[in-house]
Protein backbone atom coordinates (compact mmCIF):
# COMPACT_ATOMS: atom_id res chain seq x y z
CA UNK A 1 0.00 0.00 0.00
CA UNK A 2 1.12 3.55 -0.72
CA UNK A 3 1.74 6.06 2.02
CA UNK A 4 -0.29 9.21 2.69
CA UNK A 5 0.93 12.73 2.06
CA UNK A 6 -0.05 15.15 4.82
CA UNK A 7 0.04 18.88 4.13
CA UNK A 8 0.35 20.31 7.64
CA UNK A 9 -0.16 23.97 8.45
CA UNK A 10 2.22 25.01 11.22
CA UNK A 11 0.73 28.47 11.76
CA UNK A 12 2.31 31.93 11.67
CA UNK A 13 5.30 31.42 13.95
CA UNK A 14 4.53 30.52 17.56
CA UNK A 15 4.82 26.70 17.79
CA UNK A 16 2.08 26.67 20.44
CA UNK A 17 -0.39 27.90 17.84
CA UNK A 18 -0.16 24.63 15.92
CA UNK A 19 -3.19 22.37 16.17
CA UNK A 20 -3.06 19.16 18.19
CA UNK A 21 -3.42 17.22 14.94
CA UNK A 22 -0.44 19.03 13.42
CA UNK A 23 1.65 18.32 16.52
CA UNK A 24 0.69 14.65 16.49
CA UNK A 25 1.57 14.13 12.86
CA UNK A 26 4.85 16.03 13.08
CA UNK A 27 6.02 14.41 16.31
CA UNK A 28 5.47 10.89 14.93
CA UNK A 29 6.59 11.50 11.34
CA UNK A 30 9.14 9.24 9.67
CA UNK A 31 9.57 11.49 6.64
CA UNK A 32 9.22 15.29 6.75
CA UNK A 33 9.31 17.63 3.76
CA UNK A 34 9.50 21.42 3.56
CA UNK A 35 10.60 24.24 1.31
CA UNK A 36 14.08 25.65 1.91
CA UNK A 37 14.67 29.12 0.49
CA UNK A 38 17.89 29.04 -1.53
CA UNK A 39 18.45 25.56 -0.10
CA UNK A 40 18.98 26.75 3.46
CA UNK A 41 16.28 28.70 5.28
CA UNK A 42 12.91 27.10 6.10
CA UNK A 43 10.44 29.11 8.16
CA UNK A 44 8.09 26.14 8.39
CA UNK A 45 10.82 23.85 9.76
CA UNK A 46 11.91 26.50 12.27
CA UNK A 47 8.35 26.70 13.61
CA UNK A 48 7.99 22.93 13.88
CA UNK A 49 11.53 22.32 15.18
CA UNK A 50 10.52 21.67 18.84
CA UNK A 51 8.44 18.70 17.72
CA UNK A 52 10.61 17.13 15.01
CA UNK A 53 11.66 13.53 15.76
CA UNK A 54 15.41 13.03 15.87
CA UNK A 55 15.25 10.07 13.50
CA UNK A 56 12.94 11.57 10.85
CA UNK A 57 14.15 11.63 7.26
CA UNK A 58 14.04 15.22 5.97
CA UNK A 59 13.34 16.32 2.41
CA UNK A 60 14.42 19.93 1.91
CA UNK A 61 12.99 21.24 -1.35
CA UNK A 62 15.48 23.80 -2.65
CA UNK A 63 13.33 26.79 -3.63
CA UNK A 64 15.01 29.63 -5.58
CA UNK A 65 13.35 32.88 -4.51
CA UNK A 66 12.98 34.52 -7.93
CA UNK A 67 10.16 36.31 -9.71
CA UNK A 68 10.31 33.98 -12.72
CA UNK A 69 7.91 31.02 -12.50
CA UNK A 70 10.09 28.38 -14.17
CA UNK A 71 12.69 27.84 -11.40
CA UNK A 72 9.98 27.37 -8.78
CA UNK A 73 8.05 24.95 -10.98
CA UNK A 74 11.21 22.91 -11.49
CA UNK A 75 11.76 22.82 -7.72
CA UNK A 76 8.20 21.59 -7.12
CA UNK A 77 8.67 18.95 -9.80
CA UNK A 78 11.87 17.67 -8.18
CA UNK A 79 10.36 17.77 -4.68
CA UNK A 80 7.27 15.88 -5.80
CA UNK A 81 9.41 13.14 -7.35
CA UNK A 82 11.36 12.66 -4.12
CA UNK A 83 8.22 12.68 -1.98
CA UNK A 84 6.54 10.22 -4.36
CA UNK A 85 9.44 7.79 -3.97
CA UNK A 86 8.70 7.52 -0.24
CA UNK A 87 4.94 7.32 -0.69
CA UNK A 88 5.35 4.53 -3.23
CA UNK A 89 7.28 2.50 -0.64
CA UNK A 90 4.39 2.85 1.81
CA UNK A 91 5.88 5.61 3.96
CA UNK A 92 3.72 8.54 5.03
CA UNK A 93 5.19 11.99 4.37
CA UNK A 94 4.42 15.13 6.38
CA UNK A 95 4.98 18.33 4.44
CA UNK A 96 5.28 21.42 6.61
CA UNK A 97 3.71 24.67 5.45
CA UNK A 98 3.77 28.00 7.29
CA UNK A 99 0.28 29.31 7.93
CA UNK A 100 -2.25 27.12 6.16
CA UNK A 101 -1.46 24.74 3.27
CA UNK A 102 -4.27 26.04 1.05
CA UNK A 103 -4.07 29.75 2.00
CA UNK A 104 -1.44 30.94 -0.47
CA UNK A 105 0.49 27.88 0.72
CA UNK A 106 3.28 26.17 -1.16
CA UNK A 107 1.81 22.74 -0.42
CA UNK A 108 -0.90 23.25 -3.04
CA UNK A 109 1.69 22.94 -5.81
CA UNK A 110 2.90 19.60 -4.50
CA UNK A 111 -0.72 18.54 -3.95
CA UNK A 112 -1.65 19.17 -7.58
CA UNK A 113 1.28 17.02 -8.69
CA UNK A 114 0.61 14.04 -6.41
CA UNK A 115 -3.04 13.98 -5.33
CA UNK A 116 -4.21 12.01 -8.37
CA UNK A 117 -1.82 9.19 -7.54
CA UNK A 118 -1.58 9.19 -3.75
CA UNK A 119 -3.83 9.81 -0.75
CA UNK A 120 -3.42 13.40 0.45
CA UNK A 121 -4.72 14.94 3.68
CA UNK A 122 -4.70 18.67 4.43
CA UNK A 123 -4.36 19.85 8.04
CA UNK A 124 -5.42 23.51 8.37
CA UNK A 125 -3.35 26.06 10.26
CA UNK A 126 -3.69 29.56 11.74
CA UNK A 127 -3.17 32.17 9.01
CA UNK A 128 -1.30 35.46 9.34
CA UNK A 129 -4.28 37.89 9.14
CA UNK A 130 -5.93 36.13 12.08
CA UNK A 131 -2.67 36.08 14.05
CA UNK A 132 -2.06 39.77 13.34
CA UNK A 133 -5.52 40.75 14.55
CA UNK A 134 -4.90 38.86 17.78
CA UNK A 135 -1.53 40.55 18.31
CA UNK A 136 -3.07 43.96 17.63
CA UNK A 137 -6.03 43.31 19.90
CA UNK A 138 -8.17 44.51 17.01
CA UNK A 139 -11.06 42.57 15.43
CA UNK A 140 -10.63 41.98 11.72
CA UNK A 141 -14.30 42.44 10.90
CA UNK A 142 -17.76 42.48 12.45
CA UNK A 143 -21.41 42.01 11.48
CA UNK A 144 -21.77 42.80 7.75
CA UNK A 145 -18.18 43.98 7.18
CA UNK A 146 -16.45 42.80 4.03
CA UNK A 147 -12.88 41.60 4.65
CA UNK A 148 -10.47 41.30 1.75
CA UNK A 149 -7.11 39.56 1.64
CA UNK A 150 -4.99 41.41 -0.90
CA UNK A 151 -1.54 40.35 -2.15
CA UNK A 152 0.77 43.36 -2.24
CA UNK A 153 1.97 42.04 -5.60
CA UNK A 154 -1.18 43.46 -7.25
CA UNK A 155 -0.68 46.60 -9.30
CA UNK A 156 -1.47 49.93 -7.66
CA UNK A 157 -4.73 50.43 -9.55
CA UNK A 158 -6.11 47.05 -8.54
CA UNK A 159 -5.12 47.59 -4.90
CA UNK A 160 -6.86 50.95 -4.92
CA UNK A 161 -10.06 49.53 -6.41
CA UNK A 162 -10.19 46.63 -3.96
CA UNK A 163 -9.60 48.83 -0.91
CA UNK A 164 -12.44 51.11 -1.96
CA UNK A 165 -14.99 48.31 -1.71
CA UNK A 166 -14.36 46.75 1.70
CA UNK A 167 -14.48 47.65 5.38
CA UNK A 168 -11.29 45.81 6.31
CA UNK A 169 -8.26 44.41 4.49
CA UNK A 170 -5.23 42.28 5.18
CA UNK A 171 -2.44 43.07 2.71
CA UNK A 172 0.02 40.18 2.56
CA UNK A 173 3.33 39.42 0.82
CA UNK A 174 4.39 43.01 1.46
CA UNK A 175 8.18 42.83 1.14
CA UNK A 176 9.59 45.00 -1.63
CA UNK A 177 6.10 46.20 -2.56
CA UNK A 178 5.69 48.29 0.59
CA UNK A 179 6.43 51.62 -1.11
CA UNK A 180 3.64 51.04 -3.62
CA UNK A 181 1.20 49.96 -0.91
CA UNK A 182 2.00 53.01 1.21
CA UNK A 183 1.35 55.33 -1.74
CA UNK A 184 -2.03 53.73 -2.38
CA UNK A 185 -3.02 53.97 1.28
CA UNK A 186 -1.98 57.63 1.35
CA UNK A 187 -4.00 58.42 -1.79
CA UNK A 188 -7.10 56.88 -0.20
CA UNK A 189 -6.53 58.64 3.16
CA UNK A 190 -6.21 55.22 4.82
CA UNK A 191 -2.62 55.44 5.98
CA UNK A 192 -3.58 56.40 9.54
CA UNK A 193 -5.78 53.30 9.69
CA UNK A 194 -3.07 50.87 8.61
CA UNK A 195 -0.70 48.88 10.80
CA UNK A 196 2.17 46.67 9.65
CA UNK A 197 2.86 43.47 11.58
CA UNK A 198 6.09 41.67 10.71
CA UNK A 199 6.66 38.03 11.72
CA UNK A 200 3.47 37.85 13.77
CA UNK A 201 3.69 35.76 16.97
CA UNK A 202 7.43 35.14 16.49
CA UNK A 203 10.19 36.35 18.80
CA UNK A 204 11.22 38.92 16.16
CA UNK A 205 7.70 40.32 15.80
CA UNK A 206 7.38 44.04 15.19
CA UNK A 207 4.26 46.22 15.02
CA UNK A 208 4.42 49.66 13.40
CA UNK A 209 1.91 52.23 12.17
CA UNK A 210 2.37 52.39 8.41
CA UNK A 211 2.59 56.19 8.45
CA UNK A 212 5.70 55.97 10.69
CA UNK A 213 7.68 53.71 8.33
CA UNK A 214 10.14 55.54 6.09
CA UNK A 215 11.55 52.51 4.24
CA UNK A 216 10.26 51.40 0.84
CA UNK A 217 10.59 47.71 1.67
CA UNK A 218 9.72 45.45 4.59
CA UNK A 219 10.33 41.75 5.26
CA UNK A 220 8.29 39.40 3.07
CA UNK A 221 6.42 38.03 6.11
CA UNK A 222 4.71 41.34 6.83
CA UNK A 223 0.94 41.81 6.86
CA UNK A 224 -0.72 45.21 6.83
CA UNK A 225 -4.09 45.37 8.56
CA UNK A 226 -6.35 48.17 7.34
CA UNK A 227 -9.71 49.34 8.63
CA UNK A 228 -11.23 51.35 5.80
C-alpha positions as CSV (number, residue, x, y, z in Angstrom):
1,X,0.0,0.0,0.0
2,X,1.1,3.5,-0.7
3,X,1.7,6.1,2.0
4,X,-0.3,9.2,2.7
5,X,0.9,12.7,2.1
6,X,0.0,15.2,4.8
7,X,0.0,18.9,4.1
8,X,0.4,20.3,7.6
9,X,-0.2,24.0,8.5
10,X,2.2,25.0,11.2
11,X,0.7,28.5,11.8
12,X,2.3,31.9,11.7
13,X,5.3,31.4,14.0
14,X,4.5,30.5,17.6
15,X,4.8,26.7,17.8
16,X,2.1,26.7,20.4
17,X,-0.4,27.9,17.8
18,X,-0.2,24.6,15.9
19,X,-3.2,22.4,16.2
20,X,-3.1,19.2,18.2
21,X,-3.4,17.2,14.9
22,X,-0.4,19.0,13.4
23,X,1.7,18.3,16.5
24,X,0.7,14.6,16.5
25,X,1.6,14.1,12.9
26,X,4.9,16.0,13.1
27,X,6.0,14.4,16.3
28,X,5.5,10.9,14.9
29,X,6.6,11.5,11.3
30,X,9.1,9.2,9.7
31,X,9.6,11.5,6.6
32,X,9.2,15.3,6.8
33,X,9.3,17.6,3.8
34,X,9.5,21.4,3.6
35,X,10.6,24.2,1.3
36,X,14.1,25.6,1.9
37,X,14.7,29.1,0.5
38,X,17.9,29.0,-1.5
39,X,18.4,25.6,-0.1
40,X,19.0,26.8,3.5
41,X,16.3,28.7,5.3
42,X,12.9,27.1,6.1
43,X,10.4,29.1,8.2
44,X,8.1,26.1,8.4
45,X,10.8,23.9,9.8
46,X,11.9,26.5,12.3
47,X,8.3,26.7,13.6
48,X,8.0,22.9,13.9
49,X,11.5,22.3,15.2
50,X,10.5,21.7,18.8
51,X,8.4,18.7,17.7
52,X,10.6,17.1,15.0
53,X,11.7,13.5,15.8
54,X,15.4,13.0,15.9
55,X,15.2,10.1,13.5
56,X,12.9,11.6,10.9
57,X,14.1,11.6,7.3
58,X,14.0,15.2,6.0
59,X,13.3,16.3,2.4
60,X,14.4,19.9,1.9
61,X,13.0,21.2,-1.4
62,X,15.5,23.8,-2.6
63,X,13.3,26.8,-3.6
64,X,15.0,29.6,-5.6
65,X,13.3,32.9,-4.5
66,X,13.0,34.5,-7.9
67,X,10.2,36.3,-9.7
68,X,10.3,34.0,-12.7
69,X,7.9,31.0,-12.5
70,X,10.1,28.4,-14.2
71,X,12.7,27.8,-11.4
72,X,10.0,27.4,-8.8
73,X,8.0,24.9,-11.0
74,X,11.2,22.9,-11.5
75,X,11.8,22.8,-7.7
76,X,8.2,21.6,-7.1
77,X,8.7,18.9,-9.8
78,X,11.9,17.7,-8.2
79,X,10.4,17.8,-4.7
80,X,7.3,15.9,-5.8
81,X,9.4,13.1,-7.3
82,X,11.4,12.7,-4.1
83,X,8.2,12.7,-2.0
84,X,6.5,10.2,-4.4
85,X,9.4,7.8,-4.0
86,X,8.7,7.5,-0.2
87,X,4.9,7.3,-0.7
88,X,5.3,4.5,-3.2
89,X,7.3,2.5,-0.6
90,X,4.4,2.8,1.8
91,X,5.9,5.6,4.0
92,X,3.7,8.5,5.0
93,X,5.2,12.0,4.4
94,X,4.4,15.1,6.4
95,X,5.0,18.3,4.4
96,X,5.3,21.4,6.6
97,X,3.7,24.7,5.5
98,X,3.8,28.0,7.3
99,X,0.3,29.3,7.9
100,X,-2.3,27.1,6.2
101,X,-1.5,24.7,3.3
102,X,-4.3,26.0,1.1
103,X,-4.1,29.8,2.0
104,X,-1.4,30.9,-0.5
105,X,0.5,27.9,0.7
106,X,3.3,26.2,-1.2
107,X,1.8,22.7,-0.4
108,X,-0.9,23.3,-3.0
109,X,1.7,22.9,-5.8
110,X,2.9,19.6,-4.5
111,X,-0.7,18.5,-3.9
112,X,-1.6,19.2,-7.6
113,X,1.3,17.0,-8.7
114,X,0.6,14.0,-6.4
115,X,-3.0,14.0,-5.3
116,X,-4.2,12.0,-8.4
117,X,-1.8,9.2,-7.5
118,X,-1.6,9.2,-3.7
119,X,-3.8,9.8,-0.8
120,X,-3.4,13.4,0.4
121,X,-4.7,14.9,3.7
122,X,-4.7,18.7,4.4
123,X,-4.4,19.8,8.0
124,X,-5.4,23.5,8.4
125,X,-3.4,26.1,10.3
126,X,-3.7,29.6,11.7
127,X,-3.2,32.2,9.0
128,X,-1.3,35.5,9.3
129,X,-4.3,37.9,9.1
130,X,-5.9,36.1,12.1
131,X,-2.7,36.1,14.1
132,X,-2.1,39.8,13.3
133,X,-5.5,40.8,14.6
134,X,-4.9,38.9,17.8
135,X,-1.5,40.6,18.3
136,X,-3.1,44.0,17.6
137,X,-6.0,43.3,19.9
138,X,-8.2,44.5,17.0
139,X,-11.1,42.6,15.4
140,X,-10.6,42.0,11.7
141,X,-14.3,42.4,10.9
142,X,-17.8,42.5,12.5
143,X,-21.4,42.0,11.5
144,X,-21.8,42.8,7.8
145,X,-18.2,44.0,7.2
146,X,-16.5,42.8,4.0
147,X,-12.9,41.6,4.7
148,X,-10.5,41.3,1.7
149,X,-7.1,39.6,1.6
150,X,-5.0,41.4,-0.9
151,X,-1.5,40.3,-2.1
152,X,0.8,43.4,-2.2
153,X,2.0,42.0,-5.6
154,X,-1.2,43.5,-7.3
155,X,-0.7,46.6,-9.3
156,X,-1.5,49.9,-7.7
157,X,-4.7,50.4,-9.5
158,X,-6.1,47.1,-8.5
159,X,-5.1,47.6,-4.9
160,X,-6.9,50.9,-4.9
161,X,-10.1,49.5,-6.4
162,X,-10.2,46.6,-4.0
163,X,-9.6,48.8,-0.9
164,X,-12.4,51.1,-2.0
165,X,-15.0,48.3,-1.7
166,X,-14.4,46.7,1.7
167,X,-14.5,47.6,5.4
168,X,-11.3,45.8,6.3
169,X,-8.3,44.4,4.5
170,X,-5.2,42.3,5.2
171,X,-2.4,43.1,2.7
172,X,0.0,40.2,2.6
173,X,3.3,39.4,0.8
174,X,4.4,43.0,1.5
175,X,8.2,42.8,1.1
176,X,9.6,45.0,-1.6
177,X,6.1,46.2,-2.6
178,X,5.7,48.3,0.6
179,X,6.4,51.6,-1.1
180,X,3.6,51.0,-3.6
181,X,1.2,50.0,-0.9
182,X,2.0,53.0,1.2
183,X,1.3,55.3,-1.7
184,X,-2.0,53.7,-2.4
185,X,-3.0,54.0,1.3
186,X,-2.0,57.6,1.4
187,X,-4.0,58.4,-1.8
188,X,-7.1,56.9,-0.2
189,X,-6.5,58.6,3.2
190,X,-6.2,55.2,4.8
191,X,-2.6,55.4,6.0
192,X,-3.6,56.4,9.5
193,X,-5.8,53.3,9.7
194,X,-3.1,50.9,8.6
195,X,-0.7,48.9,10.8
196,X,2.2,46.7,9.7
197,X,2.9,43.5,11.6
198,X,6.1,41.7,10.7
199,X,6.7,38.0,11.7
200,X,3.5,37.9,13.8
201,X,3.7,35.8,17.0
202,X,7.4,35.1,16.5
203,X,10.2,36.3,18.8
204,X,11.2,38.9,16.2
205,X,7.7,40.3,15.8
206,X,7.4,44.0,15.2
207,X,4.3,46.2,15.0
208,X,4.4,49.7,13.4
209,X,1.9,52.2,12.2
210,X,2.4,52.4,8.4
211,X,2.6,56.2,8.5
212,X,5.7,56.0,10.7
213,X,7.7,53.7,8.3
214,X,10.1,55.5,6.1
215,X,11.5,52.5,4.2
216,X,10.3,51.4,0.8
217,X,10.6,47.7,1.7
218,X,9.7,45.5,4.6
219,X,10.3,41.7,5.3
220,X,8.3,39.4,3.1
221,X,6.4,38.0,6.1
222,X,4.7,41.3,6.8
223,X,0.9,41.8,6.9
224,X,-0.7,45.2,6.8
225,X,-4.1,45.4,8.6
226,X,-6.3,48.2,7.3
227,X,-9.7,49.3,8.6
228,X,-11.2,51.4,5.8
